[in-house]
Each structure stands twice: as structure tokens, then as C-alpha cells.
Amino acid sequence: TIDADGAPDARTVLARAISQEGITFFTNYESAKGKQISEGSPVAATFTWLQLHRQVRVRGKVQQASSQVSDEYFASRPRASQIGAWASPQSQRIENRQVLEDLVLQAEAQFPGEVHRPPHWGGYLILVQSIEFWQGRPSRLHDRFLFERDGDGWTVHRLAP
């Protein structure tokens, strides 16, 4: 994403679904990335398979996933992860670890049974505009192919390494 000052921001997210629509991941909407996305920041993501010398880069826009998709995924998460979604003020500064542990205890007390999805947590769908496939070669003359969305299809370009 891009922050309010125009500086790029990177972090690791887990791609939880890949479909014709795009790539879905889940996070706290009030996190730094959530705020940047809500301000219209374009996104880029990189997936690497170092042992295979392969990489995939995507760029696109983002939209929130439906409540149903977010609810279903949240329900599939382990209880500790569900509690963590309520407890963590993601991306905010905290004084020490004890603050976080106290927030976890509060969330556990609030949800002795089933934990429902917090309103500040859910999915995002990356609407992919371009995909680059990279295949490394020992000669450093790597193979690179750029797929750019072109209406309902894709235009493919070979890129120099």
C-alpha cells in the first residue's frame, strides 16, 4: 500500500483464497494497511517459491470482501486467533507486552463461548490488474511474463530480465 505521505508500505499477509475475482486476505480494518486501503491506496503483493526460483507479483485495487465471506472465514479460525482479533489494537503502539496480554484476558472473559467476528475485522479482495510471473535462471537471464487485464481478458508481454 501507499501511506498518506506517498511512501510505500509492505507487510506479509496470507492469501486465503484465489479466484477469478482476485485474491482474498483477512485483517483488521483499523490497522495501518486497513486505513491505507480505505483511503484508496493501490496494492501490490509478491508470492515467492525460493526453492523453485519462482515469483509471482500482482498489482491491483482492493475492495472489502462480503460480510458472509468474512464471517465464514472467521468462524473457521482457531479460538485463540478469534480472541486475538478482538484483543489486538493492530498497528497501534502499546506500552509493553502486558498490555496485550491484559487485552487478551478481557476478550476471553467477554467471549466464554462462541466468538463472533469483530466489526473491525474482515476480508479484502485484491482486484488484480496485472500479474508478473518470474522464473529464475542460473545465468540471471530470467524469464518474465507480464499479464495485464484487458477488458475480460489479458494481454501478455515478455519482459527482459
Beta strands, then each sheet from edge to edge (+ up, - down):
strand 1: 17-18
strand 2: 23-28
strand 3: 43-49
strand 4: 54-64
strand 5: 121-135
strand 6: 143-150
strand 7: 153-159
sheet 1: 1+ 2- 5+ 4- 3+
sheet 2: 1+ 2- 5+ 6- 7+
end
